[in-house]
Amino acid sequence: MTHATPQAPIPAEPAAPQSAVRRTTTLVLVVATVLAGILSPLQATVNGALGDEIDDGNAAAVISFGSGLVLMALIVFARPATRRQALAVPRLIRRRALGWWNWLAGLCGAAVVLSEGVTVGTLGVAVFQISLVSGLVISGMVCDRIGATSEIKQPLTPTRVLGTVLAIGATALALSPNFHVPGTVAFALLPFAAGLLAGWQPAGNSEVARGTGSMLVSIGFNFLVGFAVLLVGLLVRTATGHVEFALSGTWWMYTGGVLGLLSIALMALLVRGLGLLLLGLSSVAGQLLGSLLLDAIVPSVGQELHIATVAGTVLALAAAGIGMIPSRPVGTGDTSAEPDDTTGPAHASDRTGDTP
C-alpha cells in the first residue's frame, strides 16, 4: 500500500499589518483634528477683530451668531425631515418633554462668542484661548463628577484634580506679563467663565438632539437662542443710548459664524474615527497651538507674544491631557469594565469651535 505524502501548505501572502494601518489612519485623523481645532482661535480672532473695529463686542457677537443662524436655517429647512423636526420644537417645549434648562444650552455659546468680541483685542488670541480651555477643563471634570453629561458619574481622581490645578496655573502663567495692566484679570475672567458654562453645553445639546431626533436641529436651536439673547441685549443698550457703531467694510470680519459651523461639522465627522478622548485632546492641541501662531503671525489683532504665554499654552495642553485620562465609573465593582472615554474636557471639542 502506498501512502501519499501530504503536501506542505503553501504559505499565504503576508497580509498588510492591520495595526500599522490603524496607527497610520489614527495619525492622519489626529493631524486633521489638530488642524480643525485651529478654527476655534481663528473664529475668536475674527470676532475679536470685528469687536475692536466697531468698538462693540455685543454687536460683534450678534453679527457672528446671526450669520451662523442664517446658514444653519438654510441647512435645516432644506431637508423635509429636519424641517419637520424643527417645526415640532414649539410643541416639545409646550409639552415639557425636556427639562427647560436643556433648551438654554445656546446661552453657553453666546457667552463664548460675546467674550471673544469683548476680550480678544485686549488679551490676545492665545491668552483668551488658554482661559477658555482652562474653564472647560474644570467644568468638564465637575460635570462628569455630578453626572451632568452622562448617566455615569466619574470620580475626582488624582489625575483629574491635577488637571484642574494645572489649568488654573496655566491661566495665571499666561496672564502674568499683563498683571500690571488694569482690568486684565477681569477681562480674563470672561472667557474663563464662558468655558465653565460651555463645559455643560454638550449635555443640553445632546438632550435637545434626543428630543427632536436631530443634532442639526439642536445646533440650529443653539444659534437661535444665543442670537435672540445677544440681540435683546443689544436692543436694550441701543434704547438706553449706549450703542454707537458703524459696520466694518472688511469682509472676513463677518465669517465668525461660518467658521463656528465648519468647526462643528468637522468635529462631528472626525469623532467617528477617533472617539471623544483623542478628538478632545487633538482639538485642544489645535486650539492652543493655533492661538500661538495667530498671535505670532497676526499681531495686529492680538497682543505681543510672551514666553509666559507659550509656557501657559504647554501647561494648559498638559492639563487637558491629564484631565482626559479615563477612569472607572463610580459605583461599579467590575474592574474589567471599559473606561468611559466621554470624560473630562473631551466635551470641549463638542463646543469649541465649538462654540455656538
Phi, psi and chi 1 to 4 in degrees:
 res  aa     phi    psi   chi1   chi2   chi3   chi4
   1 MET       -  132.9 -179.2 -179.1  -68.8      -
   2 THR  -101.6  146.2   58.2      -      -      -
   3 HIS  -114.5  128.6  -62.8  -83.8      -      -
   4 ALA   -73.8  131.6      -      -      -      -
   5 THR   -77.8  120.3  -56.1      -      -      -
   6 PRO   -62.1  135.5   22.4  -31.5      -      -
   7 GLN   -79.9  142.2  -66.2 -177.3   -9.4      -
   8 ALA   -66.5  138.5      -      -      -      -
   9 PRO   -60.6  140.3   22.0  -31.5      -      -
  10 ILE   -75.6  124.6  -60.6  174.6      -      -
  11 PRO   -61.6  133.9   20.9  -30.9      -      -
  12 ALA   -72.8  155.1      -      -      -      -
  13 GLU   -63.4  133.2  -70.9  -68.3  -32.7      -
  14 PRO   -61.0  122.9   20.3  -29.8      -      -
  15 ALA   -76.7  150.7      -      -      -      -
  16 ALA   -62.4  130.6      -      -      -      -
  17 PRO   -60.3  117.7   19.1  -28.7      -      -
  18 GLN   -62.0  -36.4  -66.6  -62.2  -44.0      -
  19 SER   -63.8  -37.9   58.5      -      -      -
  20 ALA   -65.3  -39.6      -      -      -      -
  21 VAL   -63.9  -43.5  174.1      -      -      -
  22 ARG   -63.2  -42.1  -78.2 -163.3  -61.4  -90.8
  23 ARG   -62.6  -41.9  -76.5 -163.6  -61.5  -90.5
  24 THR   -64.5  -43.6  -57.7      -      -      -
  25 THR   -62.0  -44.6  -57.7      -      -      -
  26 THR   -61.8  -42.3  -60.3      -      -      -
  27 LEU   -61.9  -43.1  178.5   60.1      -      -
  28 VAL   -62.0  -43.0  170.5      -      -      -
  29 LEU   -67.0  -37.9  -69.6  175.0      -      -
  30 VAL   -62.9  -46.2  165.3      -      -      -
  31 VAL   -60.9  -42.4  171.5      -      -      -
  32 ALA   -62.4  -38.0      -      -      -      -
  33 THR   -69.9  -39.1  -54.1      -      -      -
  34 VAL   -59.6  -44.4  170.4      -      -      -
  35 LEU   -65.2  -39.8  -65.7  176.1      -      -
  36 ALA   -65.8  -33.9      -      -      -      -
  37 GLY   -62.8  -24.9      -      -      -      -
  38 ILE   -65.7  -20.4  -64.3  175.7      -      -
  39 LEU   -62.0  -30.2  -70.5  174.3      -      -
  40 SER   -65.1  -53.8  178.2      -      -      -
  41 PRO   -65.6  -27.1   19.2  -31.1      -      -
  42 LEU   -66.4  -40.6 -170.8   57.6      -      -
  43 GLN   -62.7  -42.8 -179.0 -170.6   20.2      -
  44 ALA   -62.4  -38.7      -      -      -      -
  45 THR   -62.8  -45.3  -60.1      -      -      -
  46 VAL   -63.3  -49.4  168.0      -      -      -
  47 ASN   -66.2  -37.7  -70.5  -21.7      -      -
  48 GLY   -66.3  -40.8      -      -      -      -
  49 ALA   -65.1  -40.2      -      -      -      -
  50 LEU   -65.5  -42.1  179.5   59.5      -      -
  51 GLY   -61.2  -39.4      -      -      -      -
  52 ASP   -69.2  -40.4  -99.1    8.5      -      -
  53 GLU   -63.8  -45.4  174.3   83.3    8.8      -
  54 ILE   -96.0   -2.0   64.5  178.7      -      -
  55 ASP    57.8   40.3 -163.3   25.3      -      -
  56 ASP  -157.5  100.5 -165.6  -47.9      -      -
  57 GLY   -65.8  -33.3      -      -      -      -
  58 ASN   -64.3  -45.8 -175.6 -175.5      -      -
  59 ALA   -64.5  -38.7      -      -      -      -
  60 ALA   -62.8  -40.2      -      -      -      -
  61 ALA   -66.7  -38.6      -      -      -      -
  62 VAL   -62.6  -42.8  168.9      -      -      -
  63 ILE   -64.2  -43.9  -67.8  169.8      -      -
  64 SER   -63.1  -49.0  178.0      -      -      -
  65 PHE   -66.5  -36.8 -106.1   87.3      -      -
  66 GLY   -63.5  -43.2      -      -      -      -
  67 SER   -65.9  -39.5   62.1      -      -      -
  68 GLY   -66.3  -38.4      -      -      -      -
  69 LEU   -65.0  -43.3  176.3   60.7      -      -
  70 VAL   -61.0  -46.9  169.8      -      -      -
  71 LEU   -64.5  -41.0 -175.5   55.1      -      -
  72 MET   -66.4  -37.2 -157.3   65.3 -130.4      -
  73 ALA   -64.4  -39.4      -      -      -      -
  74 LEU   -62.7  -40.9  -68.6  174.4      -      -
  75 ILE   -67.0  -46.3  -66.1  171.9      -      -
  76 VAL   -68.7  -45.1  168.4      -      -      -
  77 PHE   -84.1   -3.1  -76.8   91.6      -      -
  78 ALA   -77.3  -20.1      -      -      -      -
  79 ARG  -111.6  132.4  -60.1  172.8   59.0 -150.4
  80 PRO   -57.3  -40.0  -24.8   33.7      -      -
  81 ALA   -65.0  -51.3      -      -      -      -
  82 THR   -69.8  -29.3   50.4      -      -      -
  83 ARG   -63.3  -45.3 -177.5  166.2   62.3 -113.0
  84 ARG   -62.5  -41.0  -73.8 -166.1  -59.6  -89.1
  85 GLN   -65.7  -38.3  -69.4  162.8  -31.2      -
  86 ALA   -68.0  -41.7      -      -      -      -
  87 LEU   -69.5  -16.7  -66.3  175.9      -      -
  88 ALA   -85.1   -7.5      -      -      -      -
  89 VAL   -59.3  -46.9  166.2      -      -      -
  90 PRO   -56.4  -38.7  -26.1   35.7      -      -
  91 ARG   -65.2  -40.2  176.6  169.1   49.2   83.7
  92 LEU   -63.8  -38.2  -68.3  173.3      -      -
  93 ILE   -67.1  -43.2  -65.3  175.8      -      -
  94 ARG   -64.4  -37.2  -73.5 -165.0  -57.9  -90.8
  95 ARG   -76.9   -9.1  -73.8  173.3   44.7 -158.3
  96 ARG    56.0   42.4  -61.2 -177.8 -178.7  178.4
  97 ALA   -66.8  -24.2      -      -      -      -
  98 LEU  -128.2  156.5  -64.5  175.1      -      -
  99 GLY   -58.5  135.8      -      -      -      -
 100 TRP   -57.5  -30.4   60.4  -92.6      -      -
 101 TRP   -65.4  -27.5   53.6   88.6      -      -
 102 ASN   -64.8  -31.6  -66.4  -55.4      -      -
 103 TRP   -72.2  -12.5  -61.2  104.2      -      -
 104 LEU   -98.5   12.6  -59.4 -179.6      -      -
 105 ALA   -60.1  -26.4      -      -      -      -
 106 GLY   -62.8  -21.3      -      -      -      -
 107 LEU   -62.5  -31.6  -64.7  177.8      -      -
 108 CYS   -65.8  -45.2  -56.8      -      -      -
 109 GLY   -63.3  -38.0      -      -      -      -
 110 ALA   -61.9  -38.9      -      -      -      -
 111 ALA   -63.9  -40.1      -      -      -      -
 112 VAL   -65.3  -49.6  173.5      -      -      -
 113 VAL   -65.8  -38.4  175.7      -      -      -
 114 LEU   -62.4  -43.4  178.6   62.2      -      -
 115 SER   -65.9  -30.4   64.9      -      -      -
 116 GLU   -62.6  -50.3  -72.1  172.0   -9.1      -
 117 GLY   -65.0  -28.6      -      -      -      -
 118 VAL   -88.6  -38.4  171.9      -      -      -
 119 THR  -111.1  -22.2   68.5      -      -      -
 120 VAL   -60.0  -39.1  167.1      -      -      -
 121 GLY   -62.3  -27.5      -      -      -      -
 122 THR   -91.5  -44.3  -59.3      -      -      -
 123 LEU   -84.5  -29.6  -63.8  174.9      -      -
 124 GLY    90.5  157.5      -      -      -      -
 125 VAL   -65.8  -42.4 -174.6      -      -      -
 126 ALA   -65.0  -48.4      -      -      -      -
 127 VAL   -65.0  -39.8  175.6      -      -      -
 128 PHE   -57.5  -48.0  169.1   87.0      -      -
 129 GLN   -67.4  -36.5 -153.2   69.1   36.5      -
 130 ILE   -62.4  -45.4  -69.8  169.8      -      -
 131 SER   -62.7  -41.6  -61.7      -      -      -
 132 LEU   -65.5  -49.0  179.8   68.2      -      -
 133 VAL   -63.9  -37.9  168.0      -      -      -
 134 SER   -62.5  -42.2  -63.0      -      -      -
 135 GLY   -62.6  -38.5      -      -      -      -
 136 LEU   -65.5  -42.2  -82.4  162.4      -      -
 137 VAL   -58.5  -48.7  170.7      -      -      -
 138 ILE   -65.5  -44.9  -64.5  170.2      -      -
 139 SER   -63.3  -41.2  178.8      -      -      -
 140 GLY   -60.3  -40.3      -      -      -      -
 141 MET   -68.9  -41.7  -66.5  178.8 -168.8      -
 142 VAL   -66.4  -44.3  172.3      -      -      -
 143 CYS   -62.4  -39.3  -73.3      -      -      -
 144 ASP   -66.7  -35.2  -77.9  -19.7      -      -
 145 ARG   -67.0  -38.3  179.6   64.0 -172.4   90.6
 146 ILE   -93.0   -1.5   63.0  177.2      -      -
 147 GLY    78.0   26.4      -      -      -      -
 148 ALA   -73.3  -29.5      -      -      -      -
 149 THR  -108.3    5.5   54.0      -      -      -
 150 SER  -161.9  157.3  171.7      -      -      -
 151 GLU   -73.5  -14.4  -66.5  179.7   -2.9      -
 152 ILE  -104.5  125.5  -58.8  174.7      -      -
 153 LYS   -81.6  141.8  -63.2 -178.8 -179.3 -179.7
 154 GLN  -108.3  136.0  -63.3  -66.5  -31.6      -
 155 PRO   -73.3  158.8   29.1  -35.4      -      -
 156 LEU   -83.1   85.0  -74.2  178.8      -      -
 157 THR   -77.7  162.6   60.5      -      -      -
 158 PRO   -54.6  -37.8  -27.8   35.8      -      -
 159 THR   -66.7  -38.1   53.2      -      -      -
 160 ARG   -68.8  -41.0  -70.9  171.2  175.8  -89.6
 161 VAL   -63.0  -42.0  174.2      -      -      -
 162 LEU   -62.2  -41.6  177.3   59.6      -      -
 163 GLY   -60.3  -40.2      -      -      -      -
 164 THR   -64.0  -46.1  -57.8      -      -      -
 165 VAL   -62.2  -43.2  172.5      -      -      -
 166 LEU   -64.4  -36.2  -72.0  177.9      -      -
 167 ALA   -63.2  -44.2      -      -      -      -
 168 ILE   -64.7  -42.2  -63.9  172.3      -      -
 169 GLY   -62.7  -38.0      -      -      -      -
 170 ALA   -62.8  -41.6      -      -      -      -
 171 THR   -64.2  -45.9  -56.1      -      -      -
 172 ALA   -62.8  -41.7      -      -      -      -
 173 LEU   -64.7  -44.0 -178.7   58.7      -      -
 174 ALA   -65.7  -30.8      -      -      -      -
 175 LEU   -82.9  -18.0  -74.3  173.6      -      -
 176 SER   -52.8  -38.3   59.3      -      -      -
 177 PRO   -67.0  -16.4  -20.4   33.2      -      -
 178 ASN  -114.1   14.0  -62.4  -47.3      -      -
 179 PHE   -59.6  -27.9  -83.6  148.9      -      -
 180 HIS   -78.0  -14.1   63.6  -76.1      -      -
 181 VAL   -81.9  123.4 -180.0      -      -      -
 182 PRO   -58.4  134.5  -21.3   31.9      -      -
 183 GLY    84.5   -2.1      -      -      -      -
 184 THR   -62.2  -46.8  -62.7      -      -      -
 185 VAL   -63.3  -40.4  174.8      -      -      -
 186 ALA   -62.6  -40.7      -      -      -      -
 187 PHE   -64.3  -40.3  -89.5  109.4      -      -
 188 ALA   -67.8  -26.4      -      -      -      -
 189 LEU   -68.6  -24.8  -74.0  176.2      -      -
 190 LEU   -64.8  -54.6  -75.9  176.1      -      -
 191 PRO   -66.3  -30.6   20.0  -30.6      -      -
 192 PHE   -63.9  -46.1 -176.3   80.2      -      -
 193 ALA   -66.1  -37.0      -      -      -      -
 194 ALA   -63.3  -37.9      -      -      -      -
 195 GLY   -65.1  -38.2      -      -      -      -
 196 LEU   -61.4  -40.9  -69.3  175.5      -      -
 197 LEU   -69.8  -43.0  -71.5  173.1      -      -
 198 ALA   -68.7  -18.2      -      -      -      -
 199 GLY   -63.5  -27.9      -      -      -      -
 200 TRP   -88.0  -20.0  165.0   79.6      -      -
 201 GLN   -51.5  -43.1 -172.1  179.5   11.4      -
 202 PRO   -58.0  -31.7  -25.7   35.3      -      -
 203 ALA   -65.1  -45.9      -      -      -      -
 204 GLY   -64.7  -42.7      -      -      -      -
 205 ASN   -60.7  -42.3  -73.2  -14.9      -      -
 206 SER   -63.6  -40.8  177.3      -      -      -
 207 GLU   -66.7  -41.2  -74.5  -61.0  -60.0      -
 208 VAL   -66.0  -40.3  172.5      -      -      -
 209 ALA   -62.8  -38.9      -      -      -      -
 210 ARG   -66.9  -42.1 -178.3 -177.0   61.4   81.3
 211 GLY   -69.3  -37.6      -      -      -      -
 212 THR   -90.1  -20.1   60.7      -      -      -
 213 GLY    84.9   11.1      -      -      -      -
 214 SER  -151.6  125.6  171.3      -      -      -
 215 MET   -70.2  -31.0 -178.5   55.0   76.6      -
 216 LEU   -61.4  -42.7  -74.6  175.4      -      -
 217 VAL   -65.1  -39.2  172.7      -      -      -
 218 SER   -61.6  -45.5  175.2      -      -      -
 219 ILE   -64.6  -42.3  -65.5  170.6      -      -
 220 GLY   -61.2  -40.4      -      -      -      -
 221 PHE   -66.8  -33.5 -164.9   77.8      -      -
 222 ASN   -56.4  -49.5 -101.7 -112.2      -      -
 223 PHE   -61.6  -40.2  -86.9   97.4      -      -
 224 LEU   -63.2  -47.3  177.5   61.7      -      -
 225 VAL   -64.4  -48.1  170.7      -      -      -
 226 GLY   -60.8  -44.5      -      -      -      -
 227 PHE   -63.1  -43.8  175.1   75.3      -      -
 228 ALA   -61.2  -45.8      -      -      -      -
 229 VAL   -65.7  -45.2  171.4      -      -      -
 230 LEU   -64.7  -38.2  -68.4  169.1      -      -
 231 LEU   -66.8  -42.0 -179.5   61.0      -      -
 232 VAL   -59.8  -43.7  167.4      -      -      -
 233 GLY   -59.7  -42.3      -      -      -      -
 234 LEU   -66.7  -40.3 -176.8   63.0      -      -
 235 LEU   -66.4  -38.8  -68.1  176.1      -      -
 236 VAL   -63.8  -43.9  169.3      -      -      -
 237 ARG   -64.6  -36.5  -69.1  177.2   54.7 -124.0
 238 THR   -65.9  -42.1  -58.6      -      -      -
 239 ALA   -64.9  -29.4      -      -      -      -
 240 THR   -93.3    7.1   55.3      -      -      -
 241 GLY    77.2   23.8      -      -      -      -
 242 HIS  -105.1   13.7  -69.2   88.3      -      -
 243 VAL  -123.9  127.9  174.7      -      -      -
 244 GLU  -155.4  105.3 -176.6  179.2  -14.6      -
 245 PHE  -152.7  159.6   67.5   88.0      -      -
 246 ALA  -120.3  138.8      -      -      -      -
 247 LEU   -63.6  146.7  -67.6  175.7      -      -
 248 SER   -76.2  149.6  170.7      -      -      -
 249 GLY   -95.1    6.0      -      -      -      -
 250 THR   -93.3  116.1  -52.2      -      -      -
 251 TRP   -62.7  -38.6   67.0  -91.8      -      -
 252 TRP   -69.6  -14.1   58.1  -97.2      -      -
 253 MET   -73.0   -5.4  -69.8 -171.3 -178.9      -
 254 TYR  -106.3   15.2  -60.9   99.7      -      -
 255 THR  -100.5    7.5   60.2      -      -      -
 256 GLY   -59.0  -44.6      -      -      -      -
 257 GLY   -65.6  -39.0      -      -      -      -
 258 VAL   -64.9  -41.9  176.2      -      -      -
 259 LEU   -62.5  -38.4  -70.9  170.5      -      -
 260 GLY   -63.7  -44.0      -      -      -      -
 261 LEU   -65.0  -40.8  -86.1 -179.7      -      -
 262 LEU   -62.5  -40.4 -176.5   58.3      -      -
 263 SER   -62.3  -45.1  175.2      -      -      -
 264 ILE   -61.1  -43.8  -68.2  170.0      -      -
 265 ALA   -64.3  -44.2      -      -      -      -
 266 LEU   -64.5  -41.6  -72.9  174.1      -      -
 267 MET   -65.1  -37.6  -67.0  -58.1  171.0      -
 268 ALA   -63.8  -34.5      -      -      -      -
 269 LEU   -75.9  -42.4  -69.7  173.4      -      -
 270 LEU   -73.7  -26.8  -68.5  166.3      -      -
 271 VAL   -63.9  -25.7   70.8      -      -      -
 272 ARG   -66.7  -31.5  -62.1  178.2 -177.9  178.8
 273 GLY   -93.9  -19.4      -      -      -      -
 274 LEU  -110.6  -31.1  -76.3  179.8      -      -
 275 GLY    84.3  163.5      -      -      -      -
 276 LEU   -67.0  -33.9  -76.8  173.3      -      -
 277 LEU   -63.0  -58.0 -174.4   62.8      -      -
 278 LEU   -66.6  -36.0  -89.2  179.6      -      -
 279 LEU   -61.1  -45.7 -177.5   87.4      -      -
 280 GLY   -61.5  -47.8      -      -      -      -
 281 LEU   -65.7  -43.3 -176.6   54.7      -      -
 282 SER   -65.2  -38.6  -56.9      -      -      -
 283 SER   -65.9  -43.9  173.3      -      -      -
 284 VAL   -61.8  -40.6  167.8      -      -      -
 285 ALA   -60.0  -44.5      -      -      -      -
 286 GLY   -64.1  -40.9      -      -      -      -
 287 GLN   -61.7  -46.9  -68.6  169.8   38.6      -
 288 LEU   -73.8  -44.6  -64.8  174.4      -      -
 289 LEU   -67.5  -39.0  -64.4  176.0      -      -
 290 GLY   -62.7  -36.1      -      -      -      -
 291 SER   -63.0  -43.8  -59.0      -      -      -
 292 LEU   -61.0  -45.2  -73.8  180.0      -      -
 293 LEU   -61.9  -42.3  -72.7  174.1      -      -
 294 LEU   -65.9  -40.8  -74.9  168.7      -      -
 295 ASP   -65.8  -33.4  -91.8   -9.1      -      -
 296 ALA   -77.8  -38.8      -      -      -      -
 297 ILE   -86.8  -36.7  -63.3  171.8      -      -
 298 VAL  -121.0   67.2 -162.4      -      -      -
 299 PRO   -65.7  -15.6   23.7  -33.1      -      -
 300 SER   -65.9  -24.3   59.4      -      -      -
 301 VAL  -108.6    8.4  -66.1      -      -      -
 302 GLY  -134.4 -151.0      -      -      -      -
 303 GLN  -124.6  169.2  -65.4  -67.2  -50.0      -
 304 GLU   -59.4  135.2  180.0 -175.8   -6.8      -
 305 LEU   -84.4  117.6 -169.6   59.8      -      -
 306 HIS  -100.3  157.1  -65.0  -83.2      -      -
 307 ILE   -62.8  -30.6 -173.2   64.2      -      -
 308 ALA   -65.4  -32.8      -      -      -      -
 309 THR   -67.8  -41.1  -53.6      -      -      -
 310 VAL   -62.3  -45.9  178.2      -      -      -
 311 ALA   -63.5  -39.4      -      -      -      -
 312 GLY   -64.4  -35.4      -      -      -      -
 313 THR   -63.6  -46.3  -61.1      -      -      -
 314 VAL   -61.5  -42.2  173.8      -      -      -
 315 LEU   -67.3  -40.1 -163.8   57.6      -      -
 316 ALA   -65.7  -37.3      -      -      -      -
 317 LEU   -65.1  -40.8 -175.1   56.0      -      -
 318 ALA   -64.8  -39.6      -      -      -      -
 319 ALA   -61.6  -42.8      -      -      -      -
 320 ALA   -65.1  -43.9      -      -      -      -
 321 GLY   -63.1  -44.6      -      -      -      -
 322 ILE   -67.6  -41.1  -68.3  172.0      -      -
 323 GLY   -66.6  -20.6      -      -      -      -
 324 MET   -92.6    2.6  -73.8  164.5   60.3      -
 325 ILE   -65.1  118.6  -64.7  174.8      -      -
 326 PRO   -68.4  155.4   24.8  -31.9      -      -
 327 SER  -135.8  164.5   56.4      -      -      -
 328 ARG   -71.7  131.2 -173.9  164.1   55.5   87.1
 329 PRO   -57.2  147.9  -22.0   32.8      -      -
 330 VAL   -65.9  139.2  170.4      -      -      -
 331 GLY    86.9    5.1      -      -      -      -
 332 THR  -106.8  133.9   60.0      -      -      -
 333 GLY   -99.6   -3.0      -      -      -      -
 334 ASP   -85.7  103.9 -178.3    9.0      -      -
 335 THR   -73.3  -10.5   55.7      -      -      -
 336 SER   -90.3    0.8   64.7      -      -      -
 337 ALA   -64.6  146.5      -      -      -      -
 338 GLU   -69.7  137.2  -70.4  -68.5  -30.5      -
 339 PRO   -68.3  148.3   23.7  -31.7      -      -
 340 ASP   -82.8  116.5  178.6   10.7      -      -
 341 ASP   -93.7   20.0   73.9  -15.0      -      -
 342 THR  -103.4   27.9   61.5      -      -      -
 343 THR   -98.2  169.1   58.6      -      -      -
 344 GLY    61.7 -156.7      -      -      -      -
 345 PRO   -74.6    9.9   28.4  -33.5      -      -
 346 ALA   -56.0  -29.1      -      -      -      -
 347 HIS   -65.3  -21.8  -63.0  -59.2      -      -
 348 ALA   -61.9  -32.6      -      -      -      -
 349 SER   -68.0  -24.4   63.0      -      -      -
 350 ASP   -72.4  -28.9  -64.5  -25.4      -      -
 351 ARG   -95.2  -45.2   68.2  104.5 -171.4  135.3
 352 THR   -49.3 -160.0   55.9      -      -      -
 353 GLY    14.0  -24.3      -      -      -      -
 354 ASP   -76.6  112.3   51.7   32.1      -      -
 355 THR  -131.7  -48.5   20.0      -      -      -
 356 PRO   -59.7      -  -23.1   33.7      -      -
